[in-house]
């Protein structure tokens, strides 16, 4: 690709679209597939997720560190992404293709192994793609624009990965659905990476060694506070997405055929709402915009408690979409500013290590989500689709509304610990794209 498409926010956003189609299908339906359809117990599903997080604690920061130290004529990030594309395709298909006739222990083993492999390859992609964003787009205004475009593409991917997925797996099965999404991923991620031209700026200076890089990251208080706040909000993203199929069945009492309509109501509404949020925050300080989005997100989950049929579920879903849209757009403004401050201090742009450690913190939110599922399941007696217990409706009302509200309230409180020196001009100025 040449000319205006090189490092364009529009072509760069294709990578977000590429990764989010299969990733959203995974996060929305892997629990439903293994627990509700195949009968894997919640306890074993939670154990598998916990084992993965221990592995993720090791591989996520290491991949970021290795990415920062990579130096090829093709760039630091692009070789990693191109190498991961075929592996991601294979692992995604394997997650949804367990052999027939497995007993529960065999099913647990398959789930654990494929989960570990899939998430490891996904880490390589997310770390390297995410590290490109603060490098290619500098300044709050440009980042807000690029983030809004990126999240607009993401919402389309969320719509496909959530609302279209039940239609596809009902028609052709989960395994064939995974094959289709793996091919979509490969096409759009390749187009994205062919449009990226990395700056030569990161190659200046000797990269910090592993322990020194971690020391600098650990000392950055703003970074940790920001990511801990984000992790609670990120938990809500995954929790609500994974609970919607259960919510539709047990709370709204609608069939699988109508789940796509419910999901579409959320994600179609998010597309214009992303750009509404860009209009709201375009003249705001990035931290204030991010905090405002967290408050809106917390309020937006309340109507989900009151859903009782398809129509009320759609209305609640649209309100939820407003809060979700704000949270999709604003964190990139704060994260990029933190990396800019670090570059000013160290003389090196270390997007890889920061993106990786940030990814580990926010992705660890999956453990919170899994534990919430497990604890609420115990309280209300839900074990699986075969053993739903006496009050599955109340269980999933709590999981889709009360638990998310509490998590977002924690996130809002923590967010007040992130502050920047407003007198400095370096981080707020508008810079041209490399």
Secondary structure, 3 states (H helix, E strand, C coil): CCHHHCCCHHHHHHHHHHHHHHHHHHHHHHHHHHHHHCCCCHHHHHHHHHHHHHHHHHHHHHHHHHHHHCCECCECCHHHHHHHHHHHHHHHHHHCCCCCCCCHHHHHHHHHHHHHHHHHHHHHHHHHHHHHHHHHCCCHHHHHHHHHHHHHHHHHHHHHHHHHHHHHHHHHCHHHHHHHHHHHHHHHHHHHHHCCCCCCHHHCCCCCCHHHHHHHHHHCHHHHHHHHHHHHHHHHHHHHHHHHHHHHHHCCCCCHHHHHHHHHHHHHHHHHHHHHHHHHHCCCCHHHHHHHHHHHHHHHCHHHHHCCCHHHHHHHHHHHHHHHHHHHHHHHHHHHHHHHHHHHHHCCCCHHHHHHHHHHHHHCHHHHHHHHHHHHHHHHCCCCCCCCCCCHHHHHHHHHHHHHHHHHHHHHHHHCCCCCCCCCCCCCCCCCCC
